[in-house]
Amino acid sequence: MSETRSVARRTGLFATVRESLAGGERDYTTETIGRAVTLLAIPMVLEMLMESVFAVVDVYFVARLGVDAVAAVGQTEAMVSIIYAVAVGLSMSTTAMVARRIGEKNREGASDATVQAMGLGVIVAACIAVPGAIFAPDLLRLMGGSTELVTGGQGYTRMMLGGNVTIVLLFLLNAVFRGAGDAALAMRVLWLANGINIVLDPCLIFGWGPFPELGLTGAAVATNIGRGVGVCFQLVLLFRGRGTVKLGRGHLRLRGAVMLRLMRVSMGGIGQFLISTSSWVVLVRLVSGFGAVAVAGYTIAIRIFVVALMPAWGIANAAPTLVGQNLGAGRPDRAEASVWRVGVYNAVFLVLVAIVFITWAGRLVGIFTDDPDVIAAGRTCLRTISYGYGAYAFGMVMIQAFNGAGDTRTPTVINFFCYWCFQIPLAWLLSYRAGLESTGVFVAILAAEVVMTVAGVLVFRRGGWKTQEI
């Protein structure tokens, strides 16, 4: 009898996995909570896993160009993180609004929100692209880059900042799919985009086959091509009606009321992630004070950190969809129960990853470089941050839950105090005053993530997010 039950459970699990990957329309407000979380989380994890694989593959090839190339990527990504902040902030409001409309059974409203988000995304991307492309060398100097680093890295920086519309739209349209519960579609888009990136990366960096040898700039060209193809695929899915949200010619006009609501929620989301990601810019600048080796070790460690963080965000991304749709359906208690379930799943995953990272940190960093000083710096960074994984698992879920409810103000306040009022001063004190150098920055990152988690859980339990209108 017990063996029969075991076989039935395995069969049911495999069926759920197949169903989650196949996609299709479902009502996540009536599914059992465990099944709803699983159906959403599996494709979201695989989507983010591909993003993390690309991040690792990208730095693997770039590392072959030398320490300055890796440092240039690290400094550029610190600047690009500001673009990510804008894209993710817009995405949060888009997911919240689309999920709420789907929960209310208002598909026309979801389509309108999609078009307004696209319009806002293009405008924002254009405002960043022009000055970013023109002043790329100056921005690298501002980040502390040496003359050699600026000379070799300005092409990469110019392409990444100038082509940021692909970043913004890729984030926004995948947010539409997630908010609608079409997580499998978002997964396929990112796999396509990053699969192209991975194939083109070495070809354009080293000039394999018929491709030109572009060096570090080739990595940026590959990224923009891959993301651009992904955006085209997203538009095909939306206009051909393959998902829950469908667009037609009648939707292609700006609606003032919808855009104003989207902007209102977006500003909180953008502010929230600008605060957190701009703090990373300051941290990179602090690490840069200890030389290119410290920056290279930090960059490699963060890329490895992303391997775990991206799938963890995939799990956490189930929270805003479930919160938004359940609030739209008038079921706030079910929304809360879903968040706690997602938090437990995420904590189990990240604790297991932390054990691996802490045990084999040096070997993992050594995959990307044979420089012993870079390995030592990367090992210290990876181990230190990993000690906070268990707590941070709940923290990211709490933040996503607020965002899914349309309450982007609360995470903004939490991020401001935890990152700017706590993390940055602590990093400076530990690294420059206490003499811990770059290790002081890594300890400050760990401390800030734990504090953020505690604050997020305490505020979430108060329940004010349940009455948020959007």
C-alpha positions as a Markdown table, in Angstrom:
| # | Residue | x | y | z |
|---|---|---|---|---|
| 1 | Met | 0.0 | 0.0 | 0.0 |
| 2 | Ser | 2.8 | 2.4 | 1.0 |
| 3 | Glu | 4.6 | 1.6 | -2.3 |
| 4 | Thr | 1.5 | 2.3 | -4.3 |
| 5 | Arg | 1.1 | 5.7 | -2.6 |
| 6 | Ser | 4.7 | 6.5 | -3.3 |
| 7 | Val | 4.3 | 5.7 | -7.0 |
| 8 | Ala | 1.1 | 7.8 | -7.1 |
| 9 | Arg | 2.9 | 10.8 | -5.5 |
| 10 | Arg | 5.7 | 10.5 | -8.0 |
| 11 | Thr | 3.3 | 10.2 | -10.9 |
| 12 | Gly | 1.4 | 13.2 | -9.6 |
| 13 | Leu | 4.6 | 15.2 | -9.3 |
| 14 | Phe | 5.7 | 14.4 | -12.8 |
| 15 | Ala | 2.3 | 15.3 | -14.2 |
| 16 | Thr | 2.4 | 18.7 | -12.4 |
| 17 | Val | 5.9 | 19.4 | -13.7 |
| 18 | Arg | 4.7 | 18.6 | -17.3 |
| 19 | Glu | 1.6 | 20.7 | -16.8 |
| 20 | Ser | 3.6 | 23.7 | -15.5 |
| 21 | Leu | 6.0 | 23.6 | -18.5 |
| 22 | Ala | 3.2 | 23.1 | -21.0 |
| 23 | Gly | 1.6 | 26.4 | -19.8 |
| 24 | Gly | -2.0 | 27.2 | -20.6 |
| 25 | Glu | -4.8 | 29.2 | -18.9 |
| 26 | Arg | -5.5 | 28.3 | -15.3 |
| 27 | Asp | -7.4 | 29.9 | -12.4 |
| 28 | Tyr | -4.8 | 30.2 | -9.6 |
| 29 | Thr | -7.4 | 31.6 | -7.2 |
| 30 | Thr | -9.1 | 28.2 | -7.0 |
| 31 | Glu | -6.2 | 25.7 | -7.3 |
| 32 | Thr | -4.9 | 24.3 | -4.0 |
| 33 | Ile | -2.1 | 26.6 | -2.7 |
| 34 | Gly | 0.7 | 24.1 | -3.0 |
| 35 | Arg | -0.3 | 23.2 | -6.5 |
| 36 | Ala | -0.7 | 26.8 | -7.6 |
| 37 | Val | 2.8 | 27.7 | -6.2 |
| 38 | Thr | 4.4 | 24.7 | -7.9 |
| 39 | Leu | 2.7 | 25.4 | -11.3 |
| 40 | Leu | 4.0 | 29.0 | -11.2 |
| 41 | Ala | 7.4 | 28.4 | -9.6 |
| 42 | Ile | 8.7 | 25.7 | -11.8 |
| 43 | Pro | 8.8 | 27.7 | -15.1 |
| 44 | Met | 9.8 | 30.8 | -13.2 |
| 45 | Val | 12.8 | 29.0 | -11.7 |
| 46 | Leu | 13.8 | 27.6 | -15.0 |
| 47 | Glu | 13.4 | 31.1 | -16.6 |
| 48 | Met | 15.7 | 32.6 | -14.0 |
| 49 | Leu | 18.1 | 29.7 | -14.1 |
| 50 | Met | 18.8 | 30.4 | -17.8 |
| 51 | Glu | 19.4 | 34.0 | -16.9 |
| 52 | Ser | 22.0 | 32.9 | -14.2 |
| 53 | Val | 23.6 | 30.4 | -16.6 |
| 54 | Phe | 24.1 | 33.2 | -19.1 |
| 55 | Ala | 25.6 | 35.5 | -16.5 |
| 56 | Val | 28.2 | 32.8 | -15.6 |
| 57 | Val | 28.9 | 31.9 | -19.2 |
| 58 | Asp | 29.4 | 35.6 | -20.1 |
| 59 | Val | 31.9 | 36.2 | -17.4 |
| 60 | Tyr | 33.7 | 32.9 | -18.2 |
| 61 | Phe | 34.5 | 34.1 | -21.7 |
| 62 | Val | 35.2 | 37.7 | -20.7 |
| 63 | Ala | 37.6 | 36.5 | -18.0 |
| 64 | Arg | 39.8 | 35.2 | -20.9 |
| 65 | Leu | 40.4 | 38.8 | -21.9 |
| 66 | Gly | 42.1 | 39.7 | -18.6 |
| 67 | Val | 41.4 | 41.3 | -15.2 |
| 68 | Asp | 40.7 | 44.7 | -16.7 |
| 69 | Ala | 38.0 | 43.3 | -18.9 |
| 70 | Val | 36.2 | 41.6 | -16.0 |
| 71 | Ala | 36.5 | 44.8 | -13.9 |
| 72 | Ala | 35.0 | 46.8 | -16.8 |
| 73 | Val | 32.1 | 44.4 | -17.0 |
| 74 | Gly | 31.6 | 44.7 | -13.2 |
| 75 | Gln | 31.7 | 48.5 | -13.3 |
| 76 | Thr | 29.4 | 48.7 | -16.4 |
| 77 | Glu | 26.9 | 46.3 | -14.8 |
| 78 | Ala | 26.8 | 48.5 | -11.7 |
| 79 | Met | 25.6 | 51.3 | -14.0 |
| 80 | Val | 23.3 | 48.9 | -16.0 |
| 81 | Ser | 21.8 | 47.9 | -12.6 |
| 82 | Ile | 20.2 | 51.4 | -12.6 |
| 83 | Ile | 18.4 | 50.4 | -15.8 |
| 84 | Tyr | 17.4 | 47.1 | -14.3 |
| 85 | Ala | 16.0 | 49.1 | -11.4 |
| 86 | Val | 13.8 | 51.1 | -13.8 |
| 87 | Ala | 12.8 | 48.0 | -15.8 |
| 88 | Val | 12.0 | 45.9 | -12.7 |
| 89 | Gly | 10.2 | 48.8 | -11.1 |
| 90 | Leu | 7.9 | 49.1 | -14.1 |
| 91 | Ser | 7.6 | 45.3 | -14.2 |
| 92 | Met | 6.4 | 45.2 | -10.7 |
| 93 | Ser | 3.6 | 47.6 | -11.3 |
| 94 | Thr | 2.8 | 45.8 | -14.6 |
| 95 | Thr | 2.6 | 42.4 | -12.9 |
| 96 | Ala | 0.5 | 43.8 | -10.1 |
| 97 | Met | -2.0 | 45.5 | -12.4 |
| 98 | Val | -2.3 | 42.6 | -14.9 |
| 99 | Ala | -2.7 | 40.1 | -12.0 |
| 100 | Arg | -5.4 | 42.2 | -10.4 |
| 101 | Arg | -7.3 | 42.6 | -13.6 |
| 102 | Ile | -7.0 | 38.8 | -14.3 |
| 103 | Gly | -8.3 | 38.1 | -10.8 |
| 104 | Glu | -11.2 | 40.4 | -11.5 |
| 105 | Lys | -11.8 | 38.5 | -14.9 |
| 106 | Asn | -11.2 | 41.8 | -16.7 |
| 107 | Arg | -9.0 | 40.8 | -19.6 |
| 108 | Glu | -9.5 | 44.0 | -21.5 |
| 109 | Gly | -8.1 | 45.9 | -18.6 |
| 110 | Ala | -5.0 | 43.6 | -18.6 |
| 111 | Ser | -4.5 | 44.3 | -22.3 |
| 112 | Asp | -4.7 | 48.0 | -21.7 |
| 113 | Ala | -2.1 | 47.8 | -18.9 |
| 114 | Thr | 0.2 | 45.9 | -21.2 |
| 115 | Val | 0.2 | 48.6 | -23.9 |
| 116 | Gln | 0.7 | 51.5 | -21.4 |
| 117 | Ala | 3.6 | 49.6 | -19.9 |
| 118 | Met | 5.2 | 49.2 | -23.3 |
| 119 | Gly | 4.9 | 52.9 | -24.0 |
| 120 | Leu | 6.4 | 53.9 | -20.7 |
| 121 | Gly | 9.2 | 51.5 | -21.2 |
| 122 | Val | 10.2 | 52.9 | -24.6 |
| 123 | Ile | 10.2 | 56.5 | -23.3 |
| 124 | Val | 12.4 | 55.6 | -20.3 |
| 125 | Ala | 14.8 | 53.5 | -22.4 |
| 126 | Ala | 15.3 | 56.4 | -24.9 |
| 127 | Cys | 16.1 | 58.9 | -22.1 |
| 128 | Ile | 18.9 | 56.6 | -20.8 |
| 129 | Ala | 20.2 | 55.4 | -24.1 |
| 130 | Val | 21.3 | 58.7 | -25.6 |
| 131 | Pro | 23.4 | 60.1 | -22.7 |
| 132 | Gly | 24.7 | 56.6 | -21.8 |
| 133 | Ala | 26.1 | 56.0 | -25.3 |
| 134 | Ile | 27.6 | 59.5 | -25.6 |
| 135 | Phe | 29.3 | 59.6 | -22.1 |
| 136 | Ala | 30.3 | 56.0 | -21.7 |
| 137 | Pro | 34.0 | 56.7 | -21.2 |
| 138 | Asp | 33.3 | 59.4 | -18.7 |
| 139 | Leu | 31.0 | 57.1 | -16.7 |
| 140 | Leu | 33.7 | 54.4 | -16.5 |
| 141 | Arg | 36.2 | 57.0 | -15.2 |
| 142 | Leu | 33.6 | 58.1 | -12.7 |
| 143 | Met | 33.4 | 54.5 | -11.5 |
| 144 | Gly | 37.1 | 54.5 | -10.8 |
| 145 | Gly | 38.3 | 52.8 | -14.0 |
| 146 | Ser | 42.0 | 53.2 | -15.0 |
| 147 | Thr | 43.0 | 54.6 | -18.4 |
| 148 | Glu | 43.6 | 51.1 | -19.7 |
| 149 | Leu | 40.2 | 49.9 | -18.4 |
| 150 | Val | 38.3 | 52.8 | -20.0 |
| 151 | Thr | 40.1 | 52.3 | -23.3 |
| 152 | Gly | 39.3 | 48.6 | -23.5 |
| 153 | Gly | 35.8 | 48.8 | -21.9 |
| 154 | Gln | 34.1 | 51.9 | -23.4 |
| 155 | Gly | 32.7 | 50.0 | -26.4 |
| 156 | Tyr | 31.1 | 47.4 | -24.1 |
| 157 | Thr | 29.6 | 50.2 | -21.9 |
| 158 | Arg | 28.4 | 52.2 | -24.9 |
| 159 | Met | 26.6 | 49.2 | -26.4 |
| 160 | Met | 25.0 | 48.1 | -23.1 |
| 161 | Leu | 23.7 | 51.5 | -22.2 |
| 162 | Gly | 22.7 | 52.5 | -25.7 |
| 163 | Gly | 20.8 | 49.3 | -26.4 |
| 164 | Asn | 18.9 | 49.2 | -23.0 |
| 165 | Val | 15.5 | 49.2 | -24.7 |
| 166 | Thr | 15.9 | 45.5 | -25.1 |
| 167 | Ile | 16.4 | 45.1 | -21.4 |
| 168 | Val | 13.4 | 47.2 | -20.5 |
| 169 | Leu | 11.0 | 45.6 | -22.9 |
| 170 | Leu | 12.1 | 42.1 | -22.1 |
| 171 | Phe | 11.5 | 42.7 | -18.4 |
| 172 | Leu | 8.1 | 44.4 | -19.0 |
| 173 | Leu | 6.5 | 41.9 | -21.3 |
| 174 | Asn | 7.7 | 38.9 | -19.3 |
| 175 | Ala | 6.1 | 40.7 | -16.3 |
| 176 | Val | 2.8 | 40.7 | -18.3 |
| 177 | Phe | 3.0 | 37.0 | -18.8 |
| 178 | Arg | 3.8 | 36.3 | -15.1 |
| 179 | Gly | 1.0 | 38.5 | -13.9 |
| 180 | Ala | -1.4 | 36.7 | -16.2 |
| 181 | Gly | -0.2 | 33.4 | -14.8 |
| 182 | Asp | 1.5 | 32.5 | -18.2 |
| 183 | Ala | 4.9 | 31.7 | -16.5 |
| 184 | Ala | 5.7 | 29.1 | -19.1 |
| 185 | Leu | 5.6 | 31.7 | -21.9 |
| 186 | Ala | 8.0 | 34.0 | -19.9 |
| 187 | Met | 10.3 | 31.0 | -19.5 |
| 188 | Arg | 10.4 | 30.2 | -23.2 |
| 189 | Val | 11.2 | 33.9 | -24.1 |
| 190 | Leu | 14.2 | 34.1 | -21.7 |
| 191 | Trp | 15.5 | 30.7 | -22.8 |
| 192 | Leu | 15.4 | 31.9 | -26.4 |
| 193 | Ala | 17.0 | 35.3 | -25.7 |
| 194 | Asn | 19.8 | 33.9 | -23.5 |
| 195 | Gly | 20.4 | 30.9 | -25.6 |
| 196 | Ile | 21.2 | 33.2 | -28.5 |
| 197 | Asn | 23.4 | 35.2 | -26.1 |
| 198 | Ile | 25.4 | 32.2 | -25.1 |
| 199 | Val | 26.0 | 31.0 | -28.7 |
| 200 | Leu | 27.0 | 34.5 | -30.0 |
| 201 | Asp | 29.2 | 35.4 | -27.0 |
| 202 | Pro | 32.3 | 33.5 | -27.9 |
| 203 | Cys | 31.7 | 34.0 | -31.6 |
| 204 | Leu | 31.8 | 37.8 | -31.4 |
| 205 | Ile | 34.3 | 38.1 | -28.6 |
| 206 | Phe | 37.0 | 35.8 | -30.2 |
| 207 | Gly | 36.0 | 36.0 | -33.8 |
| 208 | Trp | 35.0 | 32.3 | -34.3 |
| 209 | Gly | 34.1 | 31.2 | -37.8 |
| 210 | Pro | 32.7 | 34.0 | -40.0 |
| 211 | Phe | 32.2 | 36.4 | -37.1 |
| 212 | Pro | 34.4 | 39.5 | -36.5 |
| 213 | Glu | 36.6 | 39.6 | -33.4 |
| 214 | Leu | 35.1 | 42.4 | -31.3 |
| 215 | Gly | 36.7 | 41.6 | -28.0 |
| 216 | Leu | 34.8 | 42.8 | -25.0 |
| 217 | Thr | 32.4 | 44.8 | -27.1 |
| 218 | Gly | 31.3 | 41.5 | -28.8 |
| 219 | Ala | 29.8 | 40.4 | -25.4 |
| 220 | Ala | 27.5 | 43.5 | -25.4 |
| 221 | Val | 26.6 | 43.0 | -29.1 |
| 222 | Ala | 25.6 | 39.4 | -28.4 |
| 223 | Thr | 23.5 | 40.4 | -25.4 |
| 224 | Asn | 21.6 | 43.0 | -27.4 |
| 225 | Ile | 20.9 | 40.7 | -30.3 |
| 226 | Gly | 19.7 | 37.9 | -28.0 |
| 227 | Arg | 17.4 | 40.2 | -26.0 |
| 228 | Gly | 16.2 | 41.9 | -29.2 |
| 229 | Val | 15.1 | 38.5 | -30.6 |
| 230 | Gly | 13.4 | 37.7 | -27.3 |
| 231 | Val | 11.4 | 41.0 | -27.4 |
| 232 | Cys | 10.2 | 40.2 | -31.0 |
| 233 | Phe | 9.1 | 36.7 | -29.8 |
| 234 | Gln | 7.1 | 38.3 | -26.9 |
| 235 | Leu | 5.3 | 40.6 | -29.3 |
| 236 | Val | 4.4 | 37.7 | -31.6 |
| 237 | Leu | 3.0 | 35.8 | -28.6 |
| 238 | Leu | 0.9 | 38.8 | -27.5 |
| 239 | Phe | -0.5 | 39.7 | -30.9 |
| 240 | Arg | -1.2 | 36.2 | -32.0 |
| 241 | Gly | -3.1 | 35.5 | -28.8 |
| 242 | Arg | -1.0 | 32.6 | -27.5 |
| 243 | Gly | -1.5 | 33.6 | -23.8 |
| 244 | Thr | -4.1 | 34.8 | -21.4 |
| 245 | Val | -3.4 | 38.5 | -22.4 |
| 246 | Lys | -4.1 | 39.2 | -26.1 |
| 247 | Leu | -3.4 | 42.4 | -28.0 |
| 248 | Gly | -5.1 | 43.8 | -31.1 |
| 249 | Arg | -5.0 | 47.0 | -33.1 |
| 250 | Gly | -7.7 | 48.5 | -30.9 |
| 251 | His | -5.4 | 48.3 | -27.9 |
| 252 | Leu | -2.6 | 50.3 | -29.5 |
| 253 | Arg | -3.5 | 53.7 | -28.0 |
| 254 | Leu | -2.6 | 55.4 | -24.8 |
| 255 | Arg | -5.2 | 55.6 | -22.1 |
| 256 | Gly | -4.6 | 58.4 | -19.7 |
| 257 | Ala | -6.4 | 56.9 | -16.7 |
| 258 | Val | -4.6 | 53.5 | -17.0 |
| 259 | Met | -1.2 | 55.1 | -17.6 |
| 260 | Leu | -1.6 | 57.4 | -14.6 |
| 261 | Arg | -2.4 | 54.4 | -12.3 |
| 262 | Leu | 0.5 | 52.4 | -13.8 |
| 263 | Met | 2.9 | 55.4 | -13.3 |
| 264 | Arg | 1.8 | 55.9 | -9.7 |
| 265 | Val | 2.6 | 52.3 | -8.8 |
| 266 | Ser | 5.7 | 52.3 | -11.0 |
| 267 | Met | 7.3 | 55.3 | -9.3 |
| 268 | Gly | 7.3 | 53.4 | -6.0 |
| 269 | Gly | 8.7 | 50.3 | -7.7 |
| 270 | Ile | 11.3 | 52.3 | -9.6 |
| 271 | Gly | 12.3 | 54.2 | -6.5 |
| 272 | Gln | 12.5 | 50.9 | -4.5 |
| 273 | Phe | 14.9 | 49.3 | -6.9 |
| 274 | Leu | 16.8 | 52.5 | -7.7 |
| 275 | Ile | 17.6 | 52.6 | -4.0 |
| 276 | Ser | 18.7 | 49.0 | -3.8 |
| 277 | Thr | 20.6 | 48.8 | -7.0 |
| 278 | Ser | 22.2 | 52.2 | -6.8 |
| 279 | Ser | 23.6 | 51.1 | -3.4 |
| 280 | Trp | 25.4 | 48.4 | -5.4 |
| 281 | Val | 27.0 | 51.1 | -7.5 |
| 282 | Val | 28.4 | 52.6 | -4.3 |
| 283 | Leu | 29.6 | 49.3 | -3.1 |
| 284 | Val | 31.5 | 48.6 | -6.4 |
| 285 | Arg | 33.0 | 52.1 | -6.0 |
| 286 | Leu | 34.1 | 51.2 | -2.5 |
| 287 | Val | 35.6 | 47.9 | -3.6 |
| 288 | Ser | 37.4 | 49.7 | -6.5 |
| 289 | Gly | 39.4 | 51.6 | -3.9 |
| 290 | Phe | 41.3 | 48.3 | -3.3 |
| 291 | Gly | 42.3 | 47.7 | -6.9 |
| 292 | Ala | 41.2 | 45.8 | -10.0 |
| 293 | Val | 41.9 | 42.4 | -8.4 |
| 294 | Ala | 39.4 | 43.1 | -5.6 |
| 295 | Val | 36.8 | 44.3 | -8.2 |
| 296 | Ala | 37.5 | 41.2 | -10.4 |
| 297 | Gly | 37.0 | 38.8 | -7.4 |
| 298 | Tyr | 33.9 | 40.6 | -6.4 |
| 299 | Thr | 32.5 | 40.5 | -9.9 |
| 300 | Ile | 33.1 | 36.8 | -10.3 |
| 301 | Ala | 31.6 | 36.0 | -6.9 |
| 302 | Ile | 28.5 | 38.1 | -7.6 |
| 303 | Arg | 28.0 | 36.2 | -10.9 |
| 304 | Ile | 28.2 | 32.9 | -9.0 |
| 305 | Phe | 25.8 | 34.4 | -6.4 |
| 306 | Val | 23.4 | 35.2 | -9.3 |
| 307 | Val | 23.4 | 31.4 | -10.1 |
| 308 | Ala | 21.4 | 30.9 | -6.9 |
| 309 | Leu | 19.7 | 34.3 | -6.7 |
| 310 | Met | 18.0 | 34.1 | -10.1 |
| 311 | Pro | 16.2 | 30.7 | -9.4 |
| 312 | Ala | 15.4 | 32.0 | -5.9 |
| 313 | Trp | 13.8 | 35.1 | -7.5 |
| 314 | Gly | 12.0 | 32.6 | -9.8 |
| 315 | Ile | 10.4 | 31.0 | -6.7 |
| 316 | Ala | 9.7 | 34.4 | -5.1 |
| 317 | Asn | 8.1 | 35.6 | -8.4 |
| 318 | Ala | 5.2 | 33.2 | -7.7 |
| 319 | Ala | 4.2 | 35.4 | -4.8 |
| 320 | Pro | 3.1 | 38.6 | -6.7 |
| 321 | Thr | 1.1 | 36.6 | -9.2 |
| 322 | Leu | -0.8 | 34.8 | -6.4 |
| 323 | Val | -1.2 | 37.9 | -4.2 |
| 324 | Gly | -2.5 | 40.0 | -7.1 |
| 325 | Gln | -4.9 | 37.4 | -8.5 |
| 326 | Asn | -6.2 | 36.4 | -5.1 |
| 327 | Leu | -6.8 | 40.0 | -4.0 |
| 328 | Gly | -8.6 | 40.7 | -7.3 |
| 329 | Ala | -10.8 | 37.7 | -6.5 |
| 330 | Gly | -11.5 | 39.0 | -3.0 |
| 331 | Arg | -9.5 | 36.3 | -1.2 |
| 332 | Pro | -6.8 | 38.1 | 0.9 |
| 333 | Asp | -6.4 | 35.3 | 3.5 |
| 334 | Arg | -5.5 | 32.9 | 0.6 |
| 335 | Ala | -3.1 | 35.5 | -0.7 |
| 336 | Glu | -1.3 | 35.6 | 2.7 |
| 337 | Ala | -1.1 | 31.8 | 3.0 |
| 338 | Ser | 0.4 | 31.6 | -0.5 |
| 339 | Val | 3.2 | 34.0 | 0.5 |
| 340 | Trp | 4.2 | 31.9 | 3.5 |
| 341 | Arg | 4.2 | 28.8 | 1.4 |
| 342 | Val | 6.4 | 30.4 | -1.2 |
| 343 | Gly | 8.8 | 31.6 | 1.6 |
| 344 | Val | 9.3 | 28.1 | 2.9 |
| 345 | Tyr | 10.0 | 26.7 | -0.5 |
| 346 | Asn | 12.6 | 29.5 | -1.2 |
| 347 | Ala | 14.3 | 29.0 | 2.2 |
| 348 | Val | 14.8 | 25.3 | 1.7 |
| 349 | Phe | 16.3 | 26.0 | -1.7 |
| 350 | Leu | 18.7 | 28.7 | -0.7 |
| 351 | Val | 19.9 | 27.0 | 2.5 |
| 352 | Leu | 21.0 | 24.0 | 0.3 |
| 353 | Val | 22.7 | 26.4 | -2.1 |
| 354 | Ala | 24.5 | 28.2 | 0.8 |
| 355 | Ile | 26.0 | 24.9 | 2.0 |
| 356 | Val | 27.5 | 24.2 | -1.4 |
| 357 | Phe | 28.8 | 27.8 | -1.8 |
| 358 | Ile | 30.4 | 27.9 | 1.7 |
| 359 | Thr | 32.0 | 24.5 | 1.2 |
| 360 | Trp | 33.4 | 24.9 | -2.3 |
| 361 | Ala | 33.7 | 28.7 | -2.7 |
| 362 | Gly | 37.3 | 28.7 | -3.8 |
| 363 | Arg | 36.8 | 25.9 | -6.4 |
| 364 | Leu | 33.8 | 27.7 | -7.8 |
| 365 | Val | 35.7 | 31.0 | -8.2 |
| 366 | Gly | 38.6 | 29.1 | -9.6 |
| 367 | Ile | 36.5 | 27.9 | -12.6 |
| 368 | Phe | 36.7 | 31.5 | -14.0 |
| 369 | Thr | 40.2 | 32.5 | -13.2 |
| 370 | Asp | 43.6 | 31.0 | -12.2 |
| 371 | Asp | 44.8 | 34.2 | -10.5 |
| 372 | Pro | 45.3 | 33.3 | -6.8 |
| 373 | Asp | 44.6 | 36.8 | -5.6 |
| 374 | Val | 41.4 | 37.1 | -7.5 |
| 375 | Ile | 40.3 | 33.6 | -6.3 |
| 376 | Ala | 41.0 | 34.7 | -2.7 |
| 377 | Ala | 38.9 | 37.8 | -3.0 |
| 378 | Gly | 36.1 | 36.0 | -4.7 |
| 379 | Arg | 36.1 | 33.2 | -2.2 |
| 380 | Thr | 35.8 | 35.6 | 0.7 |
| 381 | Cys | 32.9 | 37.4 | -0.9 |
| 382 | Leu | 31.0 | 34.3 | -1.9 |
| 383 | Arg | 31.3 | 32.7 | 1.5 |
| 384 | Thr | 30.4 | 35.8 | 3.5 |
| 385 | Ile | 27.2 | 36.6 | 1.5 |
| 386 | Ser | 26.1 | 32.9 | 1.6 |
| 387 | Tyr | 25.7 | 32.9 | 5.3 |
| 388 | Gly | 22.6 | 35.1 | 5.0 |
| 389 | Tyr | 20.9 | 33.0 | 2.3 |
| 390 | Gly | 18.3 | 31.4 | 4.6 |
| 391 | Ala | 17.1 | 34.7 | 5.9 |
| 392 | Tyr | 17.2 | 36.5 | 2.6 |
| 393 | Ala | 15.0 | 33.8 | 1.1 |
| 394 | Phe | 12.1 | 35.1 | 3.1 |
| 395 | Gly | 13.1 | 38.7 | 2.6 |
| 396 | Met | 12.8 | 38.6 | -1.2 |
| 397 | Val | 9.4 | 36.8 | -1.0 |
| 398 | Met | 8.0 | 39.4 | 1.4 |
| 399 | Ile | 9.2 | 42.3 | -0.9 |
| 400 | Gln | 7.6 | 40.5 | -3.9 |
| 401 | Ala | 4.3 | 40.1 | -1.9 |
| 402 | Phe | 4.0 | 43.8 | -1.2 |
| 403 | Asn | 4.7 | 44.5 | -4.9 |
| 404 | Gly | 2.1 | 42.0 | -6.0 |
| 405 | Ala | -0.5 | 43.8 | -3.9 |
| 406 | Gly | 0.5 | 47.1 | -5.6 |
| 407 | Asp | 2.1 | 48.4 | -2.3 |
| 408 | Thr | 5.4 | 49.5 | -3.7 |
| 409 | Arg | 5.9 | 52.2 | -1.1 |
| 410 | Thr | 6.6 | 49.8 | 1.8 |
| 411 | Pro | 9.5 | 48.0 | 0.1 |
| 412 | Thr | 10.9 | 51.4 | -0.9 |
| 413 | Val | 11.0 | 52.6 | 2.7 |
| 414 | Ile | 12.5 | 49.3 | 3.9 |
| 415 | Asn | 15.2 | 49.4 | 1.1 |
| 416 | Phe | 16.1 | 53.0 | 1.8 |
| 417 | Phe | 16.8 | 52.4 | 5.5 |
| 418 | Cys | 18.4 | 49.0 | 5.1 |
| 419 | Tyr | 20.7 | 49.9 | 2.1 |
| 420 | Trp | 21.4 | 53.6 | 2.3 |
| 421 | Cys | 21.1 | 54.3 | 6.0 |
| 422 | Phe | 22.6 | 51.0 | 7.2 |
| 423 | Gln | 24.5 | 49.0 | 4.5 |
| 424 | Ile | 26.6 | 51.8 | 2.8 |
| 425 | Pro | 27.7 | 53.5 | 6.1 |
| 426 | Leu | 28.6 | 50.1 | 7.6 |
| 427 | Ala | 30.5 | 49.1 | 4.4 |
| 428 | Trp | 32.6 | 52.3 | 4.5 |
| 429 | Leu | 33.3 | 51.9 | 8.3 |
| 430 | Leu | 34.3 | 48.3 | 8.1 |
| 431 | Ser | 36.3 | 48.5 | 4.9 |
| 432 | Tyr | 38.1 | 51.9 | 5.4 |
| 433 | Arg | 37.9 | 52.6 | 9.1 |
| 434 | Ala | 38.1 | 49.2 | 10.6 |
| 435 | Gly | 40.7 | 48.1 | 8.1 |
| 436 | Leu | 38.8 | 45.1 | 6.7 |
| 437 | Glu | 39.2 | 46.4 | 3.2 |
| 438 | Ser | 36.9 | 44.7 | 0.6 |
| 439 | Thr | 35.9 | 42.1 | 3.2 |
| 440 | Gly | 34.2 | 44.9 | 5.1 |
| 441 | Val | 31.9 | 45.5 | 2.1 |
| 442 | Phe | 31.0 | 41.8 | 2.0 |
| 443 | Val | 30.1 | 41.7 | 5.7 |
| 444 | Ala | 27.9 | 44.8 | 5.3 |
| 445 | Ile | 26.0 | 43.1 | 2.4 |
| 446 | Leu | 25.3 | 40.2 | 4.6 |
| 447 | Ala | 24.1 | 42.3 | 7.5 |
| 448 | Ala | 21.8 | 44.5 | 5.4 |
| 449 | Glu | 20.1 | 41.5 | 3.8 |
| 450 | Val | 19.3 | 40.1 | 7.3 |
| 451 | Val | 18.0 | 43.4 | 8.6 |
| 452 | Met | 15.8 | 43.8 | 5.4 |
| 453 | Thr | 14.3 | 40.3 | 6.0 |
| 454 | Val | 13.4 | 41.0 | 9.6 |
| 455 | Ala | 11.8 | 44.3 | 8.7 |
| 456 | Gly | 9.9 | 42.8 | 5.8 |
| 457 | Val | 8.4 | 40.0 | 7.8 |
| 458 | Leu | 7.3 | 42.3 | 10.6 |
| 459 | Val | 5.5 | 44.7 | 8.3 |
| 460 | Phe | 4.0 | 41.9 | 6.3 |
| 461 | Arg | 2.4 | 40.4 | 9.4 |
| 462 | Arg | 0.6 | 43.7 | 10.1 |
| 463 | Gly | -1.5 | 43.1 | 6.9 |
| 464 | Gly | -1.9 | 46.6 | 5.6 |
| 465 | Trp | -1.1 | 45.4 | 2.0 |
| 466 | Lys | -4.4 | 43.5 | 1.9 |
| 467 | Thr | -6.4 | 46.7 | 1.4 |
| 468 | Gln | -4.2 | 48.2 | -1.3 |
| 469 | Glu | -6.1 | 49.5 | -4.3 |
| 470 | Ile | -4.6 | 49.5 | -7.8 |
